[in-house]
């Protein structure tokens, strides 16, 4: 498959050879410099041989200490190493690397193609393009391939972990024979023992990871950077088993790197954050991107004292002053996850405090009773690799609301205090009631800058929310918060083994969003049913529109079909359409996935279905899954459904492997129109159509006499009302004015305001152009396609507005958003 890794322009290559070697832990030691817009430092990778090359090693302890002592003597004689406590490698715990703050450091000696020659590096680094092969045929050197893009790699070296004080407890081997080979074997043995420590020694493990990351280097490694990868080799080493298992990479990011965005927050202060780039984190640090490469990490990040560093970490980091004006922040995780889930945000964030503790209802009506089977699942051992798992902790299993914090720019603190702070415990409690144990021990919520291209993004221990969810009451904020909280279980604790199966994450989160939000509001059964039918109709309309306006190939939830989950011999693969700019704005995987799960719930029954979801969570948390893992388990629990023709194969055929709207859904689409809340909207639409007709025919005096009483509508009802009115050919200016005044549309949530802006554009309602301009400026996560609507009317004023707004926002706009808008405008 390696020969096919040159991607089509919209396919994302995953280059890492994870079948040969796997990164088990990352230690990052970084400086954030806002003046140069560069993150600089080093990363240490602790590796294990991959599944294809793993071989049994001796477990004998005899001669262990004597070998360690002898090895240390030989090392001192050969290399004159000093104890690790005096090592020159910078560490947030021991010293501060001054040059990184000033933006100085080792010079980037790569040529424009990223190659390094002997002349270019004093250590003898050379290009490996023509002398190494990913398959390692014959006598060629083994290549470690990492995913890497838009990084300046300055130096790669082997780490002498054997120089760490007290590390002898991790040594066990036969006696020395060949000195140089045994030195290398000893280091690799230490790394193996360290990465395989039992979970009850995780604190000790983190300590020694830190010590090893600061150990001296013991030989620089040859490397080459390509467009998508970093290739590393050690001369004469031909197998992953013999390749160094601890390597340190000194590097710096580039301002134009696509994994992070440098911008300003809503208060005008500089900040940088990982914004969910299509290329994930490979422009932030060299890593293994394939989801199969589950790893843990720890990071020390230094920056000016006025900044706050937030990160995906189990601990709530407290900054440590290293020198005047410089603070260091340290985070870690002990649950192995894909490197793509690593998240960082550095800015002048303010923590939003609350003056009271909100009451979270815990009575039996609000709690979902657990069945006896639920308790049996808790007693079973977990199916994942060993780590300190909350599902096995009695205290964690009883924790309804995990500790949480909220951060925002200064100017949005009041808005967050009014709505967001009160919603978080309600939504967390509702999630616990539905699915049980929270997979993560704490939660930070950050309101990110206005250029964020989504309404929200979930990562381990941290959620990013767009400012667009804050105005207009609690509905949009609450539903989006529930969606992101659901990702803690589906998307993070349980991940897709094949990234093309996005529906496993987004479909489940969309389905559970409704369940969580209904419970957070403590709705009655009838209220919940009515709201969810209204939501289903809105999503049905959105799915119908998206199917009509997108490529068929992008509408398939399992595009690789029978090949889903397959990788090349080395572990490399491609993510189909992973770089397609418009894909980031598509909702197909959310909507079709949601409707599949809703359909299954309807056939099986709500209570039984949620019980199956809890069972799935307990069985597969900490693991990667494919569609058939969930579907097979679900159908095992309901054999009567298989007998009626519901099989994994039929679900693939009808829902996952085909484009367009699934056939079972076509039959259901009309039923939601009979819902009480939808019927109420239909009645209001009729009133507005009649009002519009009267306004067009009548004089001003007559209009004042024709008072119409309109009912108060829920936010989702308002969205549907405006969508229905968008289908009307003409609405006169006076009708639009009355519409805005009746519902105070400018003060509604972003979903409602978006439809209002569409009405303004369609009917060229000039008094509303200011609303459109404000929406495009402040709600960039939702405004992309408004640009297209401004252009399609071929109206000079509207096109001028589009050009003006884009010119003002383009520099700070998300790259994918800017590309899509530019294609609409130019």
N, C-alpha and C positions, 0 to 999 in steps of 0.2 A: 504493500500500500504506500510505502515511502515515495515511490515514483509519482504518486498522484497528489502529493501534498502541496504542490503549487496551486493555491486556491483560485477559484473563480473570483471575480472582483468582490462579490458579496458573501463569500464563504470565509469562515474564521478557522485558521489552522491551529490545532492543538499539537505542538511539536514535541513535547516532552516524552522521552522514552521510558515511560512508567513501568513497562514490563521488565526493564532491565534494572532500574534503580528507583526507589521511592523515597521522597523526602518525608521524614517522620516528624521533624520539628524545625522551626525557623526561629532564629534569634536576630532581631533587627535592632540596630543602634544608629539612630538617625538624628540629623540636625535640619530644622526647617528654617530656611532663609527667605523671608518675604521680599527683601530688596532685590535679590537675583531670581526669585521664583524658582528655587531649586531645593530639593530634598537630597541631602548627601550623607553618606556614612557607609556602613557595611552591614552585610547580612551573613549569618553563619547557617549553613545547612547541615543537618544531621541526617544521614542517609542509611538505608538498608538495601540490600540486594533485592531486586524484584522477584516476582513469582517464577519467572523463567530461569533464573540463575541461582535461586536460593539453594543452599546445600547445607546438609546437617553438619554442625560443628561439634567438636568434642566438648563434653561437659565435665571433664575431669578437672579437679581442683589441684591435683598434685603438681608441685613445682611452680605454682602460680606466683607466690611471693618472691621466690628466688629469681624467677624470670624478670619480674618487675624491677627488683633491685639491680640485676645484671644489666637490664636494658637502660636503666637510668645512668649507670656508670658509663656505659658505652656512649650514650647520647652526650653526656658531659664531655667525654673525651673527643668525640667527633665534632660537636657543634658548639660547645661552650655555652649552652643555654643557661639563662638565669631563671630563678624561680618565677612562677607565673605572676606572683604579686608585684613583680617589678616589670612586667611586660609593658611594652609601649602601646599596645592596642588600647584605643580609647574606650571608656566605659562610663555610663552614667552613674555607676555606683562607686567608682574609684577616682575618676578625674574627668576633666572636660576638654574636649578637643577644640581648641581655640580657632584653628584655621577654618573649620567648617562654618562657624558663625560668620566669619568674614567673607565667606564664599570662595575661599582659596583652598588649595589642596593639590593632590597629584594631578598633573596635566593629563587631559584626555589625549592619548597618543594614537588613537585609531584613525585610519584614513576614512574617506567618505563612505567606504563599503564596510567599515567596521573591522577590518582585518588588522592583525598585529604581527609585526615582524621582529626578528632578533635585534635589528638595529633600533627599532622603535622603543623597545623595553629593555631596560638594563638587566632585567632578570632572565632574558632569553625567551620571551613570549613570542610565539610565531603562529602564522596561519595554519590551520589544520584542515582547510577545505579540500586539499588534494591528497592528503595522506591518511585520512580517517574515513571510515564508513559506518553508518548507523547500524549495519548488520554485523559488523566486526568479523568479516570473513578473513580467513588466512591468519597472517601474523600482524595485522594492523592493530593500532591502539584502540582501546575502547573509548567511545565518546559518551559523555554525559550531556544530554540535550535538555535545556531548560527553555521554558517560554519566556520571551524577553522582547521588548519593543520600546523604542524611543528612550533608551537608557545609555549613558556613557559609562561603560565598564572600565575601571581603571586598573584593577589588579585582582587576580584570583590565586589563592594559595591554600595549601593543605594546612590544617590546624593540628598542632602537636598536643592533643588532648592528654597524652601521657605525662605532660609536664605539670599538670594540675595537682596541687597539694591534696593528699587524701584520696586520689583517684585509684589507688592500688586496690581498693575494695571491689573495683569493677573488672579486675584482671583475672583471667584464668586461661591457661594454654599449656602446650607442651614446652619442653625445654628449648632454648635457643639453638638454632643450627646455623642458618644463614642470617647474619646480623641485620642487614638492611631489610631483608624480607620480613624477619621477625619483628622489627620495629614497626613496620607498616601493619603487620597482622595484629600486633598488640594494640595499636591505636584503633583499628577497626573493631577489635574485640571489645574495647572499652565502650565505644559508641554503641555497639550492639547491646551490651549489658545495660547501658544507660537508657536507651530508647525502649527497652522491654521491661523496665522496672514495673512492679505491680502498682495499681492505682493508689493504694494506701501509702505509697511513698512519693506521691506527686510533688510535695513541697521540696523534698530532698532532690528529686529529679530536676525541678526548676532551678534550684541552687547550683547544681553541677552543670546544667546547661549554661548558666551565666558564667561560671568559672571557666568552662571549656571555651566559650565564645571569646574570652579575653586571653586565652593561651597564646604563646608565640606561634608564628608560622614556622613550618619546617620544609619549605620548598614551594616555589611558585609553580603554577600550573599553566599549561598552554591553553589559549582560548581564542575563539572567533565569534564575533557578533554578526548575525544576519538580520534580515528584515523582521523576522518573527522569532528568532531564537538566539540563545547563547550556547555555544558548544565548547565543552571543556574536556581536556585529556591530560594524562600524565604519561610521559614518554616511557615506552616499554611495558605499560600496563594494558593487558589485552582483555581482561574480563571485569565485569562489575564487582565480583567478589574481592578482587585485589585493588580496585579503585579506592582512593581515600574516601572514608565515610564521614569525614567532617571537613568541610571546605568553607573558606571565608572569601566573600566577594566584596570588594570595595567599589562603589559606584556612585553616580549621582543622576538624578532625573533631569529631564529637559523641560523648559518652560512650556513647550508645545506638546509635551507628553499627554496622551489621551486617557490615562487612568485617573488623573486628578484634574480638578479645575481650580485655577487661581482666579479669584474674583473679589468683589466686595459684598458685605452683607447689607441688609436693609438700612443700617445706620451709617453706611459708608466706610466701614472698617475693613481692612484686608482679611481674607480668609482663604483656606484651601481645603478641599474635601474630595473624597472618592464619590463620584456621582452615578455609579452604576454603568460604567462605560461598556460598550459591546466587547471591547478587548479585555475587560476585567482589570486585573491588577498587574499585568505584565509590564506596564510602563511605570509602575511604582517600585517593584522589586522583582528580580529574577525568581521564577517559581515554576512549579509544575501545575498547569492549569486544568488538566483533565480531572473530572470530579472524583475518579477512582483514587487520586492521590490525596487521601485524607491525612491531615497533619495538625499538629498543635503549634502554637507560636507564643512568643513573648516579645515585647518591644519596649525600648527606652527611646523617648523622643524629647529632644531639647529644642527650646525656642525662647523668644523674648518673654519676659515675665508678664507682659500685658495680655498674653494669649492663653487660652484654655485648650488642652488637647483631649479630645474624646476619641474613643476607640472601641472596637469589638474586644472586650475583655471581661473576665469574671469579676475583677476587682474594681472598686470605685477609686481610681488613682488619686493620690494626694501629691501635689507637686513638691519637689525638693529643690531648694536653691543651690546651684552649683557655684555660681559666682554672681557678682552684682549684675542684675538685669537679665539673668539667664535661669530658667527653671527646667527641670527634667520631670517627665511623666512616664510611669511604668505600668504596663498592662500585660496580662497573660491569659491564655485559655488552656484548659486541660482536656477539653472534648475535641477529638480529631474532626476536622471539617475541611472542605475544599478551600484552597488558597483564595479562590474568587470571593469568598464570604468575608475576607478581611476588610475592615472599614476604618477610615480615619477622618477626623474633621478637626482642623485647627483654626481657631478664630477668637474674636473677643466676645465669646458667648457669655451670657449672664444666666446664672441659675435662677429659675423662677420658683420662689418659695410660696407656700400657702400658710395662712395664719390659723388654720384649723385642720383637723383630721376628718376627712369625709367618712360618713357612715356607709359601710357596704353591707347590704342586707344579706343575711346568711340563713334565713329560715328555710324550712323544708320546701316551700313552694318555689323558692328561687333556686334551690339546689336540685340537681338531677340525681335521683337515687341510683346508687351503684348496685349492680347485680352481684350475685355470688361469684359469677365468672370474672367480674372485674377484679375481685380480691385474689382470685387464683392467678390472674395474669401478673399481679404484683409479686407473687411468691415465686414465679418462674425466673430463671436466670436470663439475663439479657443476651441478645444474639449478636451484639456488636463487639468490636475489639475492646479491650479493657480500658476503662477510664473512670474517674469518680462520677458515677451516674446518679442523677437526682431521682430517677425512677426506682432506685434501690434504697433511697434514704427515707426513713419513716417521717422525719421532720419535713422534708421537701414535699412529700406526698400530701401533707396537711396544709401546705402553704397556699392559701387561696389567692393572695395578692403578694407578689414579689416586690422587694424594694425598687423604687423608681425615682428618677429625677427628670426635670424638664429644663432644657437650655434653649435660649433664643437670643437674637440681637436685642439690644436695649429697647429699641422702639416698639417691639412686639410683646414685651413682658406683660403688660396689662391685659392684652387680648388673650394671652396664654393662661393667665391666672383666672380669667372669667370663665373660660370654657374647658380648655385642654386638661388642666390639673384635676378638675372634678371628674372628667370622663375616664381617665386612666384606670383608677381602681375599679370602677364599674365594669369596664371592658375586660380587665384582667380577671376579675371574679367570674364574669360570664364565660370566659374562655375555660377557666378551671372547672366550672360547673359542667361544661360540655365535654371536655377532653381529659380532664384530670391533671396530673402533675405538670407544672411548668417545666419545660426542658432546660431553661436557663435561670440562673440564680438572681438576676437583677435586670433592670431595664433603664436605659437613658433614652429620652426622646428629644430630638433636636429639630428646631425649625430652621431649615437650610435656606440659602439665598434664593432670590426670585428666578435665577436662571436654571434652577433644578427642573429637569425635563419630565418629571413624574409627580403624582400627588403624594407618593410615599415610597419608601424602600426599607426593607427589613434586613438586618444583619445580626449576627450573634450579639446579644446584650444591648443593641442600639437600633433605634428606628429613626429614619429621616422623614420628616413631614414637610410638605410644601406649605408656604404661607397661604396658599389658596384655600386651605381647609379651615382657616380660622374665622373669616367673616361669615355673617349670616346665620348665627345660631349654632346648635350643637350637632345637627343631623349629618352634614358632610364630614365634619371632624370625627364624629363618633364612628360612622361606618368605615371611614378610611383607617382609623386607628384599629378597629376590629380586624380589618383585612390584614394589616401588617402584623398584628399580634398573632393571627392564625398562621403566619409564615414561620413562627417559632417551631411549630410542629411540622407543617408541610412546606418544605423548601429549605429548612435549616436542620432540624433534628432528623428529618427524613428528606433525603435529596434524590433527585433524578439521576440515575446512572448514565443516562444519555441526555445531553442538554437540549436536544431537539424535542424532548418530551416536556416542554414547559408547562403543559396543562396539569401535570402532577402537582406542581407548586401553585400555579395561578388559578386553576379551576377549583382546587380545594379551598384556597383562601377566599375566593369569591363566594363559594357556597357557604362557608362557615361564617363569613362576614355577616350574612343575614341572621344566622342562628345566634351568634354572639350579641348582635345589636338588639335583637328582640328580647333576649334575656337581660341585657344591660338596662333596657327601658322597662323591664318587668311587665311586658305586654300580656294580655290574656291570649288564650288560644285563638280566638276569633280575630283579634287585632293582629296577631302575628301572621295568621293566614292571609288576611286582607293586604297587609303591607308587602308580604312576600309575593303575592300574585301581581300586585302593582309593579314591583321591582322586576319580576319575570317578564312582564310585557315591555317595560322599558329596555331591558336587555335583549329581548327578542327583536325589537325594532332596530337596535344598534347592530345586532348580528346580521340582520337582513341587509342593512345598508352597507356594512363592511364586506359582506359576501359579494354584493353587487359592484363594489368599487375597489376590489383588490385582486391580485393575481391568484389563480386557482391553486398554484403550487404552494402559496403561503397559507392556505386555508386548511392544510392537512395537519392534524395533531401528532401524527406519528409518521413523519415524512420518510424515515428510513425503513419503515415497515418491518419485514422479517430480519433486516440487518440492524435493527435498533439495538444499541449497546455494544456493537462489534467495533473493534479497533484493529490497527495493524499489528504485525508481529512485535513491533517495538513499543506499542501502546499509543502511538500517535494516531490522530484522526482529524476530521474537519467537522465543524458545526455548520450545517447547511444554512445559508442565508444569514449567518451570524453577524455579518457586517452590513447588511442591507439597512440603509438609514431609516427608511420609512417603517421598518419592522418594529422599531421601538414604540411607535404610536398605535400599533395594531392591537386589537382586543380579542382576536379570534381565539387564542388559547385560553383566555379568561372565560369567554362567553360559552364556547362549545364545551369546554371542560365543566363549567358550572351547570349547563343544561344536562350533560350526561349524568352528573352526580345527583341532580334534582330528579331526573327520570328514575334513577335507581332507587332513590329514597321513596319515591311515590309507589313503586312496585313492591318494595320490601316492607315499607312502613317506617314512619319517622323514628320511633323509639328503637326498633331493632337496627335500623341503619346507623344511628348514632352509637349504639353499643358496638357495632362492627367497626366503626371508625376508631373508637377507643381501643378495641382489641388490636387493630392494625398499628396504632401508635405504639402500644406496649411491645408488640412483636418486632417492629421494624425501626424503632428509634435508634439513632446512631448508625444507620445503614443507608445504602443507596438502593433504589428500587427501579423497576421498570413497570409499565402499565399492568402487565399480566400478574405481577406480584399482588397488587391490590385486588384486581378483578377475580383472580383465582381464589384468594382467601375469602372474599365476600361471597362468592357463589358456593363455596364449601359450606358456609353457614346457612344457606337457603337452598337446599337441593330441589325444593319444589319449583323454584324458578328455572333451574336447568331443565327440568322436565317439561316446562312450558316453552322451551326454545331459547331462553336467555343463556348464552354461552360466551366465553371469552372471545371466541371467533366471531360470533354475531356482533358483539360490541365493537370489535376491530372494524368489521365490514361497514357497519352503520354509522359509527361515530368517529373513529380515530384514523382510519386509513383513507378516507375520501374527503374531497373538497365539498364546498357548499353547505347547505343546511341539512342536517341529518333527517332522514325520512320520519323517524318516530316523532321528531319535533314539529314537523309540518302539520301533523294532526292535532297537536296540542296548542298551537299558536293562537287560535281563535278563542279558546276557552277563557283566557284571562280577561278578555274584554267584558265578560259578564260579572267580574268582581265588583263589589260594592264601591270601592274607592275609585275604580276606573269609570264606573257608571256615573259617579258624581262628577268626575272631570268632563265626561261627555256632555252632561247637562250644562256645565259652565261654558263649554265651547259653543253650544247652541246659542246661549245668551249673547256671547261675544259676536258671533256671526250676525245675529239679528241687530245688535247694537251698531255694528259696522254698517249694515244696510240702512238703518235709520239715520245715522250720522251723514251718510253720503247723500241722502234724499232730503234731509230736513234743514231748516234754518237754525241759526244759533239759538234763537229764542225758543224754538220748538224742542231743541235738544235739552235745554235746562229742565223742561217739564217731564221728560222721559227718564225718570230715575229707575235704574235697575239695581236690584240687590244681588250682589255676588257673594258666594259662600267663601269662608276661609278655607284655604287648602294647605295640605302638608307639602314640604319641599319637593318630594317626588311627584306629587300631584301637579305642582306648578310646572315641573319639567315636562310632564306629559301634556299639560294644557298648551304650553308654548310650542311643543313639537306638533301638536294637532293644528295650531294656528299657523305654523310655518307651511302647512299644506294648502292654506288658502291663497288664492291667486293675488288678491289685493286686500290690504288693510290700510285705511286712510290715516293720515297723520294724527287726527284727533282721536281715533280709536287707539292708536299706539300710545298716545299721551295718557289716555284714561287707563289703559292696561298697566302702564308703569306706575301711575298714581294709586290705582286700586290695590296692587300687591306690593308696592314699595320695592320694585324689582332691583333697584340699584343697591339695596341693603340686603338682598338675599344671598344665598351661598353661591359658589362659583359655578356649579352645575346649572342653576337657574339663570345666572347672569350670562352664561355662555349662550343659552338659547335666546335670551333677550338680545344679545349682540347679533345673533344670526337674523333675527327679525328686523333689527335696525338696518343691517346691510341689505337684506332682500328687498325691503321696501324703501330704501334710500331715505331713511328718516334722519335728516340732518341734525336735529336736536339731540339725537342719541349717539352721534359720532364721538363725542367725548367719552362716552361709556366704552365704546369699542377701543379707543386709544388707551384708556386706563386698563382695560382687560388685557390688551396685548403687552402692556408694560409690566403689570403686576401678576398676571396669571399665565406666565409663559408655559407652564406645564400643560395648559389646556388650549392655548390660543393659536397653535400652529396652523390649523386648517382654516381659521378665520382669514388668514392672509389670502388663501386661495379664493375664498368667497368674495373678498374685496376686489380681487383681480378679474373674476369671471364676469362680472356685470359690465365690464368695460366702461365704467363711469369714471370720469377724470378725477373727481373729488375723492372717490373711494380709493383709486389707485395711488393718488398722492398721499393719502393717509397711510396706506400699506408701506410705501417707500419710506415715509417719514418714521414710522414706528420701527421698521426693520433697521434703518440706519442708526437709530438711537440704541437699539438693543443688541445689534449684531455682535459687537465686540465681546460682550459678556455672555452671549447666548450659548447654550449647549451646542456642541459641534454637529450632532445629528440633526438637531432642530434647525440650525442655521443652514445646513445643506439642503434640507427639504424645503424650507422657505425660499431660499435663493432660486431653487428650480421652479418654484411657482411664480416668482417675480421677474426673473430675467431670462 
